[in-house]
Amino acid sequence: MLWVGERTRQLEGAHVQFLCGISNPIGVKVGPEMKPEELIRLIERLNPNNQMGRLTLITRLGAKKCADVLPTLVRKVRHEGKNVIWCCDPMHGNTWTTAAGFKTRTLEDILCEARIFRSVILSERANPGGLHLEYTSKNVVECVHNFEDVHVDNITSCQYETLCDPRLNTRQALELITQLGRLPGGE
């Protein structure tokens, strides 16, 4: 999927201009600083015919801001009658750096944002389209959590392999999906 990001979504910018000229479905990254009116202008620019399936809004708000920011955005989009699909990226808004210099994420924050996203989208009668996770089948320790003994102090360079963003390992990804599947309607 082609997408426009936080730093490249200017209405008259090259990235938006390029995406306007193709017919592929496209994504729009939506961060915590996105204003409802700005989102509507971007939706109208990228999907002037309001075609269903054309736009997926990929929220990356962070667990601390999701409950405050997302409802206003979803209500505005619904009120304006815009056809979009909502997707949650609970990874990027929850990244921080340890004292040792490793970028990481806590599974608790990822799970919290995904739960809030699901709750808001369903309560606002919007179209939930998915969950974006960064995952590897390797036995890495790039993300941390309290469900097992994977804490900040356990991050060492021998199990930290990413060159970019920290990923969930298999056990963490399965735990996250299991927790989300236990929510009402999550079967």
OpenMM code with the backbone's topology and positions (N, CA, C; nanometers):
from openmm import Vec3, app, unit

residues = "MET LEU TRP VAL GLY GLU ARG THR ARG GLN LEU GLU GLY ALA HIS VAL GLN PHE LEU CYS GLY ILE SER ASN PRO ILE GLY VAL LYS VAL GLY PRO GLU MET LYS PRO GLU GLU LEU ILE ARG LEU ILE GLU ARG LEU ASN PRO ASN ASN GLN MET GLY ARG LEU THR LEU ILE THR ARG LEU GLY ALA LYS LYS CYS ALA ASP VAL LEU PRO THR LEU VAL ARG LYS VAL ARG HIS GLU GLY LYS ASN VAL ILE TRP CYS CYS ASP PRO MET HIS GLY ASN THR TRP THR THR ALA ALA GLY PHE LYS THR ARG THR LEU GLU ASP ILE LEU CYS GLU ALA ARG ILE PHE ARG SER VAL ILE LEU SER GLU ARG ALA ASN PRO GLY GLY LEU HIS LEU GLU TYR THR SER LYS ASN VAL VAL GLU CYS VAL HIS ASN PHE GLU ASP VAL HIS VAL ASP ASN ILE THR SER CYS GLN TYR GLU THR LEU CYS ASP PRO ARG LEU ASN THR ARG GLN ALA LEU GLU LEU ILE THR GLN LEU GLY ARG LEU PRO GLY GLY GLU".split()
positions = [
    Vec3(0.0847, -0.1181, 0.0000),
    Vec3(0.0000, 0.0000, 0.0000),
    Vec3(0.0892, 0.1242, 0.0000),
    Vec3(0.0606, 0.2130, -0.0902),
    Vec3(0.1282, 0.3426, -0.0889),
    Vec3(0.0622, 0.4292, 0.0171),
    Vec3(0.1412, 0.5134, 0.0845),
    Vec3(0.0852, 0.5969, 0.1896),
    Vec3(0.1599, 0.7282, 0.1992),
    Vec3(0.0934, 0.8236, 0.2621),
    Vec3(0.1538, 0.9531, 0.2877),
    Vec3(0.1714, 0.9638, 0.4390),
    Vec3(0.2866, 1.0156, 0.4798),
    Vec3(0.3204, 1.0178, 0.6214),
    Vec3(0.2993, 1.1522, 0.6880),
    Vec3(0.3307, 1.1540, 0.8143),
    Vec3(0.3164, 1.2742, 0.8969),
    Vec3(0.3925, 1.3932, 0.8382),
    Vec3(0.5127, 1.3694, 0.7941),
    Vec3(0.5973, 1.4796, 0.7465),
    Vec3(0.5781, 1.5106, 0.5983),
    Vec3(0.4984, 1.4302, 0.5275),
    Vec3(0.4881, 1.4479, 0.3817),
    Vec3(0.3448, 1.4688, 0.3339),
    Vec3(0.2535, 1.5067, 0.4226),
    Vec3(0.1122, 1.5138, 0.3842),
    Vec3(0.0634, 1.6557, 0.3528),
    Vec3(0.1508, 1.7442, 0.3116),
    Vec3(0.1093, 1.8793, 0.2746),
    Vec3(0.0181, 1.8708, 0.1519),
    Vec3(-0.0940, 1.9444, 0.1573),
    Vec3(-0.1945, 1.9362, 0.0511),
    Vec3(-0.1370, 1.9615, -0.0879),
    Vec3(-0.0455, 2.0543, -0.0996),
    Vec3(0.0136, 2.0869, -0.2297),
    Vec3(0.1522, 2.0270, -0.2467),
    Vec3(0.1924, 1.9395, -0.1544),
    Vec3(0.3248, 1.8781, -0.1601),
    Vec3(0.3339, 1.7675, -0.2647),
    Vec3(0.4563, 1.7271, -0.2940),
    Vec3(0.4824, 1.6285, -0.3993),
    Vec3(0.4215, 1.4916, -0.3683),
    Vec3(0.4261, 1.4491, -0.2426),
    Vec3(0.3730, 1.3167, -0.2087),
    Vec3(0.2213, 1.3107, -0.2299),
    Vec3(0.1510, 1.4114, -0.1818),
    Vec3(0.0054, 1.4147, -0.1995),
    Vec3(-0.0278, 1.4275, -0.3474),
    Vec3(0.0443, 1.5108, -0.4181),
    Vec3(0.0209, 1.5277, -0.5627),
    Vec3(0.0375, 1.3957, -0.6361),
    Vec3(0.1418, 1.3212, -0.6026),
    Vec3(0.1647, 1.1909, -0.6655),
    Vec3(0.0487, 1.0955, -0.6366),
    Vec3(0.0069, 1.0875, -0.5107),
    Vec3(-0.1006, 0.9958, -0.4735),
    Vec3(-0.2340, 1.0330, -0.5378),
    Vec3(-0.2557, 1.1612, -0.5634),
    Vec3(-0.3781, 1.2043, -0.6320),
    Vec3(-0.3841, 1.1507, -0.7742),
    Vec3(-0.2685, 1.1237, -0.8319),
    Vec3(-0.2626, 1.0829, -0.9715),
    Vec3(-0.2686, 0.9333, -0.9952),
    Vec3(-0.2838, 0.8543, -0.8916),
    Vec3(-0.2916, 0.7093, -0.9098),
    Vec3(-0.4281, 0.6595, -0.8628),
    Vec3(-0.4633, 0.5385, -0.9031),
    Vec3(-0.5934, 0.4853, -0.8631),
    Vec3(-0.5834, 0.3782, -0.7542),
    Vec3(-0.4625, 0.3472, -0.7126),
    Vec3(-0.4444, 0.2478, -0.6058),
    Vec3(-0.5113, 0.2930, -0.4766),
    Vec3(-0.5520, 0.1972, -0.3930),
    Vec3(-0.5884, 0.2346, -0.2555),
    Vec3(-0.4647, 0.2938, -0.1879),
    Vec3(-0.4842, 0.3921, -0.1019),
    Vec3(-0.3715, 0.4566, -0.0362),
    Vec3(-0.3985, 0.4739, 0.1122),
    Vec3(-0.2905, 0.4905, 0.1855),
    Vec3(-0.2996, 0.5129, 0.3290),
    Vec3(-0.2566, 0.6529, 0.3655),
    Vec3(-0.3088, 0.7001, 0.4776),
    Vec3(-0.2709, 0.8297, 0.5328),
    Vec3(-0.2364, 0.8074, 0.6794),
    Vec3(-0.1129, 0.8385, 0.7171),
    Vec3(-0.0726, 0.8272, 0.8573),
    Vec3(-0.1335, 0.9444, 0.9335),
    Vec3(-0.1977, 0.9142, 1.0465),
    Vec3(-0.2665, 1.0147, 1.1274),
    Vec3(-0.2051, 1.0156, 1.2664),
    Vec3(-0.1327, 1.1227, 1.2971),
    Vec3(-0.0679, 1.1357, 1.4270),
    Vec3(-0.1456, 1.2238, 1.5221),
    Vec3(-0.0958, 1.2387, 1.6440),
    Vec3(-0.1696, 1.3110, 1.7481),
    Vec3(-0.1845, 1.4609, 1.7231),
    Vec3(-0.1077, 1.5171, 1.6331),
    Vec3(-0.1174, 1.6607, 1.6051),
    Vec3(-0.2160, 1.6924, 1.4920),
    Vec3(-0.2701, 1.5886, 1.4282),
    Vec3(-0.3643, 1.6082, 1.3168),
    Vec3(-0.4914, 1.6745, 1.3679),
    Vec3(-0.5299, 1.7824, 1.3033),
    Vec3(-0.6545, 1.8528, 1.3362),
    Vec3(-0.7671, 1.7980, 1.2490),
    Vec3(-0.8897, 1.7917, 1.3012),
    Vec3(-1.0019, 1.7370, 1.2230),
    Vec3(-1.0208, 1.8056, 1.0876),
    Vec3(-1.0110, 1.9370, 1.0840),
    Vec3(-1.0294, 2.0094, 0.9586),
    Vec3(-0.9180, 1.9770, 0.8589),
    Vec3(-0.7968, 1.9629, 0.9087),
    Vec3(-0.6837, 1.9259, 0.8239),
    Vec3(-0.7067, 1.7871, 0.7647),
    Vec3(-0.7569, 1.6946, 0.8446),
    Vec3(-0.7837, 1.5597, 0.7965),
    Vec3(-0.8909, 1.5617, 0.6880),
    Vec3(-0.9953, 1.6378, 0.7067),
    Vec3(-1.1020, 1.6461, 0.6058),
    Vec3(-1.0474, 1.7016, 0.4752),
    Vec3(-0.9674, 1.8081, 0.4807),
    Vec3(-0.9096, 1.8643, 0.3575),
    Vec3(-0.8228, 1.7606, 0.2854),
    Vec3(-0.7467, 1.6843, 0.3616),
    Vec3(-0.6606, 1.5821, 0.3023),
    Vec3(-0.7441, 1.4697, 0.2401),
    Vec3(-0.8489, 1.4277, 0.3087),
    Vec3(-0.9387, 1.3251, 0.2549),
    Vec3(-1.0008, 1.3737, 0.1246),
    Vec3(-1.0482, 1.4963, 0.1226),
    Vec3(-1.1117, 1.5512, 0.0016),
    Vec3(-1.0126, 1.5625, -0.1130),
    Vec3(-0.8903, 1.5940, -0.0817),
    Vec3(-0.7865, 1.6066, -0.1853),
    Vec3(-0.7507, 1.4695, -0.2438),
    Vec3(-0.7373, 1.3701, -0.1558),
    Vec3(-0.6940, 1.2375, -0.2001),
    Vec3(-0.8082, 1.1501, -0.2506),
    Vec3(-0.9303, 1.1811, -0.2124),
    Vec3(-1.0449, 1.1001, -0.2525),
    Vec3(-1.1632, 1.1912, -0.2876),
    Vec3(-1.1489, 1.2724, -0.3920),
    Vec3(-1.2527, 1.3705, -0.4243),
    Vec3(-1.3877, 1.3083, -0.4584),
    Vec3(-1.3896, 1.1828, -0.5040),
    Vec3(-1.5154, 1.1163, -0.5382),
    Vec3(-1.5708, 1.0347, -0.4214),
    Vec3(-1.5046, 1.0427, -0.3059),
    Vec3(-1.5499, 0.9736, -0.1840),
    Vec3(-1.5698, 0.8240, -0.2081),
    Vec3(-1.4787, 0.7661, -0.2839),
    Vec3(-1.4853, 0.6246, -0.3213),
    Vec3(-1.4518, 0.5360, -0.2008),
    Vec3(-1.5375, 0.4395, -0.1706),
    Vec3(-1.5128, 0.3449, -0.0623),
    Vec3(-1.3924, 0.2576, -0.0979),
    Vec3(-1.3043, 0.2384, -0.0036),
    Vec3(-1.1870, 0.1549, -0.0243),
    Vec3(-1.0653, 0.2292, -0.0744),
    Vec3(-1.0810, 0.3539, -0.1113),
    Vec3(-0.9680, 0.4327, -0.1622),
    Vec3(-0.8728, 0.4717, -0.0499),
    Vec3(-0.9262, 0.5150, 0.0649),
    Vec3(-0.8422, 0.5682, 0.1725),
    Vec3(-0.8491, 0.4842, 0.2995),
    Vec3(-0.7320, 0.4531, 0.3510),
    Vec3(-0.7205, 0.3926, 0.4831),
    Vec3(-0.6462, 0.4921, 0.5712),
    Vec3(-0.7103, 0.5317, 0.6804),
    Vec3(-0.6476, 0.6226, 0.7763),
    Vec3(-0.5781, 0.5384, 0.8814),
    Vec3(-0.4474, 0.5539, 0.8911),
    Vec3(-0.3645, 0.4714, 0.9787),
    Vec3(-0.3264, 0.5546, 1.1004),
    Vec3(-0.3968, 0.5318, 1.2106),
    Vec3(-0.3706, 0.6107, 1.3306),
    Vec3(-0.2461, 0.5607, 1.4008),
    Vec3(-0.1667, 0.6532, 1.4477),
    Vec3(-0.0471, 0.6242, 1.5262),
    Vec3(-0.0381, 0.7340, 1.6315),
    Vec3(-0.1252, 0.7210, 1.7311),
    Vec3(-0.1490, 0.8294, 1.8261),
    Vec3(-0.0761, 0.8139, 1.9585),
    Vec3(-0.0398, 0.6937, 1.9951),
    Vec3(0.0208, 0.6683, 2.1250),
    Vec3(-0.0875, 0.6402, 2.2283),
    Vec3(-0.0575, 0.5517, 2.3202),
    Vec3(-0.1546, 0.5110, 2.4217),
    Vec3(-0.2006, 0.6291, 2.5071),
    Vec3(-0.1113, 0.7243, 2.5323),
    Vec3(-0.1451, 0.8367, 2.6197),
    Vec3(-0.2380, 0.9389, 2.5534),
    Vec3(-0.2396, 0.9447, 2.4203),
    Vec3(-0.3171, 1.0466, 2.3501),
    Vec3(-0.4370, 0.9920, 2.2726),
    Vec3(-0.4406, 0.8624, 2.2507),
    Vec3(-0.5422, 0.8026, 2.1638),
    Vec3(-0.6848, 0.8348, 2.2085),
    Vec3(-0.7141, 0.8177, 2.3359),
    Vec3(-0.8511, 0.8389, 2.3850),
    Vec3(-0.8954, 0.9840, 2.3726),
    Vec3(-0.8019, 1.0780, 2.3755),
    Vec3(-0.8358, 1.2194, 2.3630),
    Vec3(-0.8481, 1.2642, 2.2176),
    Vec3(-0.7663, 1.2093, 2.1298),
    Vec3(-0.7571, 1.2573, 1.9919),
    Vec3(-0.8511, 1.1823, 1.8975),
    Vec3(-0.8550, 1.0502, 1.9067),
    Vec3(-0.9262, 0.9696, 1.8072),
    Vec3(-1.0765, 0.9967, 1.7978),
    Vec3(-1.1506, 1.0079, 1.9087),
    Vec3(-1.2956, 1.0286, 1.8945),
    Vec3(-1.3316, 1.1529, 1.8125),
    Vec3(-1.2592, 1.2612, 1.8326),
    Vec3(-1.2871, 1.3850, 1.7590),
    Vec3(-1.2636, 1.3662, 1.6095),
    Vec3(-1.1557, 1.2984, 1.5746),
    Vec3(-1.1257, 1.2743, 1.4323),
    Vec3(-1.2315, 1.1847, 1.3687),
    Vec3(-1.2665, 1.0767, 1.4372),
    Vec3(-1.3644, 0.9823, 1.3818),
    Vec3(-1.5003, 1.0497, 1.3654),
    Vec3(-1.5408, 1.1270, 1.4647),
    Vec3(-1.6712, 1.1965, 1.4563),
    Vec3(-1.6738, 1.2953, 1.3403),
    Vec3(-1.5665, 1.3691, 1.3233),
    Vec3(-1.5605, 1.4676, 1.2150),
    Vec3(-1.5696, 1.3982, 1.0785),
    Vec3(-1.4948, 1.2912, 1.0617),
    Vec3(-1.4963, 1.2182, 0.9343),
    Vec3(-1.6353, 1.1611, 0.9083),
    Vec3(-1.6977, 1.1031, 1.0102),
    Vec3(-1.8324, 1.0474, 0.9947),
    Vec3(-1.9342, 1.1583, 0.9664),
    Vec3(-1.9239, 1.2694, 1.0404),
    Vec3(-2.0163, 1.3818, 1.0223),
    Vec3(-2.0097, 1.4378, 0.8800),
    Vec3(-1.8904, 1.4388, 0.8236),
    Vec3(-1.8712, 1.4904, 0.6871),
    Vec3(-1.9080, 1.3861, 0.5807),
    Vec3(-1.9418, 1.2644, 0.6238),
    Vec3(-1.9833, 1.1604, 0.5303),
    Vec3(-1.8707, 1.1040, 0.4451),
    Vec3(-1.7498, 1.1064, 0.4974),
    Vec3(-1.6347, 1.0578, 0.4208),
    Vec3(-1.6205, 0.9071, 0.4352),
    Vec3(-1.6006, 0.8396, 0.3229),
    Vec3(-1.5793, 0.6956, 0.3208),
    Vec3(-1.4316, 0.6654, 0.3420),
    Vec3(-1.3999, 0.6143, 0.4573),
    Vec3(-1.2618, 0.5766, 0.4888),
    Vec3(-1.2635, 0.4461, 0.5663),
    Vec3(-1.1494, 0.3830, 0.5696),
    Vec3(-1.1261, 0.2670, 0.6538),
    Vec3(-1.0256, 0.3110, 0.7593),
    Vec3(-1.0500, 0.2746, 0.8833),
    Vec3(-0.9604, 0.3102, 0.9933),
    Vec3(-0.8715, 0.1909, 1.0272),
    Vec3(-0.7430, 0.2174, 1.0426),
    Vec3(-0.6454, 0.1148, 1.0793),
    Vec3(-0.5630, 0.1696, 1.1955),
    Vec3(-0.5242, 0.0835, 1.2875),
    Vec3(-0.4461, 0.1263, 1.4027),
    Vec3(-0.3016, 0.0794, 1.3903),
    Vec3(-0.2088, 0.1712, 1.4040),
    Vec3(-0.0666, 0.1399, 1.4161),
    Vec3(-0.0274, 0.1763, 1.5586),
    Vec3(-0.0397, 0.0822, 1.6527),
    Vec3(-0.0088, 0.1134, 1.7918),
    Vec3(0.1394, 0.1038, 1.8243),
    Vec3(0.2210, 0.0859, 1.7231),
    Vec3(0.3644, 0.0705, 1.7461),
    Vec3(0.4352, 0.2072, 1.7504),
    Vec3(0.4181, 0.2870, 1.6460),
    Vec3(0.5000, 0.4072, 1.6301),
    Vec3(0.4762, 0.5155, 1.7343),
    Vec3(0.3535, 0.5322, 1.7782),
    Vec3(0.3254, 0.6355, 1.8773),
    Vec3(0.3695, 0.5993, 2.0177),
    Vec3(0.4214, 0.4792, 2.0346),
    Vec3(0.4604, 0.4313, 2.1669),
    Vec3(0.6085, 0.3966, 2.1763),
    Vec3(0.6893, 0.4550, 2.0902),
    Vec3(0.8320, 0.4281, 2.0889),
    Vec3(0.9056, 0.5250, 2.1814),
    Vec3(1.0016, 0.4727, 2.2552),
    Vec3(1.0852, 0.5555, 2.3420),
    Vec3(1.2253, 0.4952, 2.3462),
    Vec3(1.3197, 0.5674, 2.4004),
    Vec3(1.4587, 0.5232, 2.4036),
    Vec3(1.5024, 0.4968, 2.5470),
    Vec3(1.5662, 0.3821, 2.5675),
    Vec3(1.6150, 0.3443, 2.7004),
    Vec3(1.7393, 0.4254, 2.7359),
    Vec3(1.7787, 0.4195, 2.8608),
    Vec3(1.9013, 0.4882, 2.9059),
    Vec3(2.0236, 0.4354, 2.8317),
    Vec3(2.0186, 0.3093, 2.7885),
    Vec3(2.1303, 0.2499, 2.7153),
    Vec3(2.1273, 0.2843, 2.5663),
    Vec3(2.0243, 0.3587, 2.5212),
    Vec3(2.0186, 0.4041, 2.3829),
    Vec3(1.9412, 0.3149, 2.2877),
    Vec3(1.8680, 0.2160, 2.3393),
    Vec3(1.7885, 0.1296, 2.2544),
    Vec3(1.6481, 0.1864, 2.2377),
    Vec3(1.6017, 0.1962, 2.1129),
    Vec3(1.4611, 0.2304, 2.0892),
    Vec3(1.3781, 0.1087, 2.1266),
    Vec3(1.2683, 0.1298, 2.1970),
    Vec3(1.1837, 0.0176, 2.2371),
    Vec3(1.0390, 0.0609, 2.2469),
    Vec3(0.9548, -0.0344, 2.2770),
    Vec3(0.8117, -0.0121, 2.2976),
    Vec3(0.7672, -0.1116, 2.4037),
    Vec3(0.6670, -0.0745, 2.4845),
    Vec3(0.6144, -0.1718, 2.5789),
    Vec3(0.4892, -0.2355, 2.5209),
    Vec3(0.4768, -0.3645, 2.5429),
    Vec3(0.3592, -0.4351, 2.4951),
    Vec3(0.2337, -0.3791, 2.5594),
    Vec3(0.2443, -0.3352, 2.6836),
    Vec3(0.1289, -0.2772, 2.7526),
    Vec3(0.0771, -0.1533, 2.6804),
    Vec3(0.1673, -0.0646, 2.6363),
    Vec3(0.1249, 0.0560, 2.5629),
    Vec3(0.0650, 0.0203, 2.4272),
    Vec3(0.1246, -0.0762, 2.3588),
    Vec3(0.0730, -0.1198, 2.2289),
    Vec3(-0.0680, -0.1752, 2.2459),
    Vec3(-0.0854, -0.2604, 2.3448),
    Vec3(-0.2156, -0.3207, 2.3727),
    Vec3(-0.3174, -0.2151, 2.4150),
    Vec3(-0.2767, -0.1214, 2.4968),
    Vec3(-0.3659, -0.0146, 2.5424),
    Vec3(-0.4170, 0.0669, 2.4236),
    Vec3(-0.3274, 0.1086, 2.3359),
    Vec3(-0.3712, 0.1878, 2.2205),
    Vec3(-0.4637, 0.1077, 2.1292),
    Vec3(-0.4320, -0.0197, 2.1069),
    Vec3(-0.5176, -0.1036, 2.0220),
    Vec3(-0.6570, -0.1196, 2.0831),
    Vec3(-0.6650, -0.1342, 2.2132),
    Vec3(-0.7951, -0.1460, 2.2803),
    Vec3(-0.8757, -0.0165, 2.2689),
    Vec3(-0.8097, 0.0958, 2.2920),
    Vec3(-0.8785, 0.2249, 2.2806),
    Vec3(-0.9277, 0.2455, 2.1380),
    Vec3(-0.8426, 0.2178, 2.0417),
    Vec3(-0.8796, 0.2308, 1.9002),
    Vec3(-1.0059, 0.1502, 1.8709),
    Vec3(-1.0050, 0.0246, 1.9091),
    Vec3(-1.1184, -0.0630, 1.8830),
    Vec3(-1.2459, -0.0097, 1.9478),
    Vec3(-1.2348, 0.0324, 2.0709),
    Vec3(-1.3500, 0.0836, 2.1440),
    Vec3(-1.4077, 0.2086, 2.0772),
    Vec3(-1.3214, 0.3014, 2.0408),
    Vec3(-1.3665, 0.4263, 1.9777),
    Vec3(-1.4276, 0.3991, 1.8408),
    Vec3(-1.3606, 0.3211, 1.7591),
    Vec3(-1.4099, 0.2938, 1.6241),
    Vec3(-1.5476, 0.2277, 1.6290),
    Vec3(-1.5627, 0.1290, 1.7151),
    Vec3(-1.6917, 0.0607, 1.7238),
    Vec3(-1.7999, 0.1507, 1.7831),
    Vec3(-1.7661, 0.2297, 1.8847),
    Vec3(-1.8676, 0.3171, 1.9453),
    Vec3(-1.9104, 0.4285, 1.8506),
    Vec3(-1.8232, 0.4674, 1.7601),
    Vec3(-1.8547, 0.5725, 1.6632),
    Vec3(-1.9091, 0.5163, 1.5314),
    Vec3(-1.9314, 0.3866, 1.5266),
    Vec3(-1.9871, 0.3212, 1.4078),
    Vec3(-1.9050, 0.3484, 1.2814),
    Vec3(-1.7741, 0.3376, 1.2970),
    Vec3(-1.6830, 0.3576, 1.1839),
    Vec3(-1.6374, 0.2212, 1.1315),
    Vec3(-1.5560, 0.2233, 1.0266),
    Vec3(-1.5082, 0.1007, 0.9631),
    Vec3(-1.3691, 0.0632, 1.0135),
    Vec3(-1.3605, -0.0364, 1.1067),
    Vec3(-1.2275, -0.0792, 1.1514),
    Vec3(-1.1640, -0.1678, 1.0456),
    Vec3(-1.0440, -0.1312, 1.0041),
    Vec3(-0.9830, -0.2031, 0.8932),
    Vec3(-0.8624, -0.2866, 0.9273),
    Vec3(-0.8131, -0.2765, 1.0502),
    Vec3(-0.6992, -0.3608, 1.0805),
    Vec3(-0.6049, -0.3019, 1.1825),
    Vec3(-0.4982, -0.3761, 1.2009),
    Vec3(-0.3970, -0.3458, 1.3000),
    Vec3(-0.2612, -0.3608, 1.2337),
    Vec3(-0.1776, -0.2594, 1.2423),
    Vec3(-0.0434, -0.2639, 1.1849),
    Vec3(0.0553, -0.2955, 1.2972),
    Vec3(0.1224, -0.4089, 1.2871),
    Vec3(0.2225, -0.4468, 1.3862),
    Vec3(0.3555, -0.4702, 1.3177),
    Vec3(0.4627, -0.4404, 1.3868),
    Vec3(0.5960, -0.4741, 1.3380),
    Vec3(0.6410, -0.5949, 1.4180),
    Vec3(0.6690, -0.7032, 1.3466),
    Vec3(0.6889, -0.8333, 1.4086),
    Vec3(0.8008, -0.9081, 1.3381),
    Vec3(0.8700, -0.9920, 1.4128),
    Vec3(0.9676, -1.0832, 1.3549),
    Vec3(0.9544, -1.2188, 1.4226),
    Vec3(0.9823, -1.3231, 1.3485),
    Vec3(0.9794, -1.4571, 1.4067),
    Vec3(1.1088, -1.4871, 1.4826),
    Vec3(1.2048, -1.3973, 1.4748),
    Vec3(1.3312, -1.4167, 1.5471),
    Vec3(1.3104, -1.3936, 1.6968),
    Vec3(1.3935, -1.4562, 1.7764),
    Vec3(1.3853, -1.4438, 1.9222),
    Vec3(1.4583, -1.3174, 1.9678),
    Vec3(1.4044, -1.2038, 1.9299),
    Vec3(1.4666, -1.0759, 1.9640),
    Vec3(1.4061, -1.0199, 2.0917),
    Vec3(1.4789, -0.9281, 2.1519),
    Vec3(1.4266, -0.8500, 2.2649),
    Vec3(1.4419, -0.7041, 2.2241),
    Vec3(1.3433, -0.6564, 2.1476),
    Vec3(1.3428, -0.5173, 2.1024),
    Vec3(1.2287, -0.4405, 2.1674),
    Vec3(1.1180, -0.5107, 2.1951),
    Vec3(1.0056, -0.4549, 2.2702),
    Vec3(1.0038, -0.5221, 2.4072),
    Vec3(0.9504, -0.4534, 2.5056),
    Vec3(0.9512, -0.5067, 2.6421),
    Vec3(0.8088, -0.5140, 2.6966),
    Vec3(0.7908, -0.5959, 2.8010),
    Vec3(0.6594, -0.6070, 2.8642),
    Vec3(0.6694, -0.6800, 2.9971),
    Vec3(0.5597, -0.6815, 3.0676),
    Vec3(0.5560, -0.7440, 3.1990),
    Vec3(0.4868, -0.8789, 3.1992),
    Vec3(0.4407, -0.9284, 3.0843),
    Vec3(0.3733, -1.0581, 3.0808),
    Vec3(0.4737, -1.1709, 3.1027),
    Vec3(0.5965, -1.1479, 3.0693),
    Vec3(0.7034, -1.2436, 3.0937),
    Vec3(0.8266, -1.1633, 3.1312),
    Vec3(0.9364, -1.2263, 3.1485),
    Vec3(1.0554, -1.1587, 3.1982),
    Vec3(1.1323, -1.0884, 3.0855),
    Vec3(1.0675, -0.9937, 3.0201),
    Vec3(1.1335, -0.9152, 2.9157),
    Vec3(1.1177, -0.7683, 2.9550),
    Vec3(1.2153, -0.7176, 3.0252),
    Vec3(1.2111, -0.5813, 3.0771),
    Vec3(1.3206, -0.4972, 3.0119),
    Vec3(1.3184, -0.3701, 3.0381),
    Vec3(1.4160, -0.2776, 2.9802),
    Vec3(1.5582, -0.3235, 3.0077),
    Vec3(1.5835, -0.3738, 3.1273),
    Vec3(1.7195, -0.4169, 3.1626),
    Vec3(1.7650, -0.5396, 3.0841),
    Vec3(1.6703, -0.6107, 3.0197),
    Vec3(1.7044, -0.7296, 2.9422),
    Vec3(1.7469, -0.6984, 2.7988),
    Vec3(1.7321, -0.5756, 2.7563),
    Vec3(1.7698, -0.5416, 2.6189),
    Vec3(1.9217, -0.5342, 2.6102),
    Vec3(1.9763, -0.6189, 2.5246),
    Vec3(2.1199, -0.6186, 2.4986),
    Vec3(2.1401, -0.6249, 2.3486),
    Vec3(2.2564, -0.5883, 2.3036),
    Vec3(2.2819, -0.5862, 2.1595),
    Vec3(2.2774, -0.7250, 2.0975),
    Vec3(2.2939, -0.8316, 2.1762),
    Vec3(2.2925, -0.9657, 2.1171),
    Vec3(2.1518, -1.0085, 2.0756),
    Vec3(2.0470, -0.9512, 2.1339),
    Vec3(1.9102, -0.9855, 2.0944),
    Vec3(1.8356, -0.8656, 2.0375),
    Vec3(1.9053, -0.7610, 2.0074),
    Vec3(1.8462, -0.6407, 1.9482),
    Vec3(1.9034, -0.6299, 1.8085),
    Vec3(1.8247, -0.6674, 1.7072),
    Vec3(1.8771, -0.6789, 1.5713),
    Vec3(1.8275, -0.5728, 1.4751),
    Vec3(1.7228, -0.4997, 1.5112),
    Vec3(1.6646, -0.4068, 1.4158),
    Vec3(1.7600, -0.2922, 1.3828),
    Vec3(1.7542, -0.2477, 1.2608),
    Vec3(1.8302, -0.1303, 1.2192),
    Vec3(1.7408, -0.0072, 1.2145),
    Vec3(1.6106, -0.0287, 1.2410),
    Vec3(1.5166, 0.0823, 1.2308),
    Vec3(1.4254, 0.0877, 1.3530),
    Vec3(1.3147, 0.0138, 1.3487),
    Vec3(1.2148, 0.0199, 1.4551),
    Vec3(1.2071, -0.1117, 1.5308),
    Vec3(1.1868, -0.1055, 1.6624),
    Vec3(1.1752, -0.2279, 1.7424),
    Vec3(1.0521, -0.3092, 1.7044),
    Vec3(1.0711, -0.4408, 1.7009),
    Vec3(0.9662, -0.5327, 1.6582),
    Vec3(0.9246, -0.6234, 1.7734),
    Vec3(0.8019, -0.6715, 1.7643),
    Vec3(0.7553, -0.7740, 1.8565),
    Vec3(0.8176, -0.9070, 1.8160),
    Vec3(0.8480, -0.9922, 1.9139),
    Vec3(0.8890, -1.1284, 1.8808),
    Vec3(0.7633, -1.2155, 1.8762),
    Vec3(0.7789, -1.3427, 1.8446),
    Vec3(0.6637, -1.4314, 1.8279),
    Vec3(0.5778, -1.4387, 1.9537),
    Vec3(0.6392, -1.4576, 2.0701),
    Vec3(0.5632, -1.4693, 2.1943),
    Vec3(0.4854, -1.3414, 2.2238),
    Vec3(0.5478, -1.2275, 2.1997),
    Vec3(0.4805, -1.1003, 2.2249),
    Vec3(0.3635, -1.0794, 2.1291),
    Vec3(0.3850, -1.1094, 2.0020),
    Vec3(0.2782, -1.0929, 1.9030),
    Vec3(0.1597, -1.1830, 1.9360),
    Vec3(0.1870, -1.3069, 1.9729),
    Vec3(0.0792, -1.3988, 2.0094),
    Vec3(0.0064, -1.3519, 2.1351),
    Vec3(0.0796, -1.3008, 2.2319),
    Vec3(0.0162, -1.2492, 2.3535),
    Vec3(-0.0737, -1.1301, 2.3206),
    Vec3(-0.0257, -1.0411, 2.2372),
    Vec3(-0.1050, -0.9245, 2.1975),
    Vec3(-0.2339, -0.9655, 2.1267),
    Vec3(-0.2229, -1.0538, 2.0307),
    Vec3(-0.3396, -1.0989, 1.9559),
    Vec3(-0.4361, -1.1745, 2.0474),
    Vec3(-0.3831, -1.2547, 2.1376),
    Vec3(-0.4685, -1.3270, 2.2330),
    Vec3(-0.5447, -1.2301, 2.3216),
    Vec3(-0.4759, -1.1290, 2.3732),
    Vec3(-0.5407, -1.0300, 2.4594),
    Vec3(-0.6503, -0.9558, 2.3823),
    Vec3(-0.6221, -0.9159, 2.2614),
    Vec3(-0.7227, -0.8439, 2.1811),
    Vec3(-0.8391, -0.9353, 2.1450),
    Vec3(-0.8116, -1.0637, 2.1209),
    Vec3(-0.9163, -1.1580, 2.0868),
    Vec3(-1.0119, -1.1860, 2.2013),
    Vec3(-0.9687, -1.1567, 2.3230),
    Vec3(-1.0542, -1.1781, 2.4401),
    Vec3(-1.1549, -1.0641, 2.4624),
    Vec3(-1.1393, -0.9561, 2.3880),
    Vec3(-1.2338, -0.8455, 2.4022),
    Vec3(-1.3692, -0.8864, 2.3462),
    Vec3(-1.4774, -0.8320, 2.3971),
    Vec3(-1.6102, -0.8653, 2.3416),
    Vec3(-1.6142, -0.8410, 2.1915),
    Vec3(-1.6605, -0.9400, 2.1183),
    Vec3(-1.6674, -0.9289, 1.9723),
    Vec3(-1.5354, -0.9547, 1.9045),
    Vec3(-1.4324, -0.9929, 1.9799),
    Vec3(-1.2999, -1.0131, 1.9219),
    Vec3(-1.2752, -1.1521, 1.8680),
    Vec3(-1.3755, -1.2388, 1.8696),
    Vec3(-1.3563, -1.3762, 1.8241),
    Vec3(-1.3215, -1.3794, 1.6778),
] * unit.nanometer
topology = app.Topology()
chain = topology.addChain("A")
for resn in residues:
    res = topology.addResidue(resn, chain)
    for name in ("N", "CA", "C"):
        topology.addAtom(name, app.Element.getBySymbol(name[0]), res)
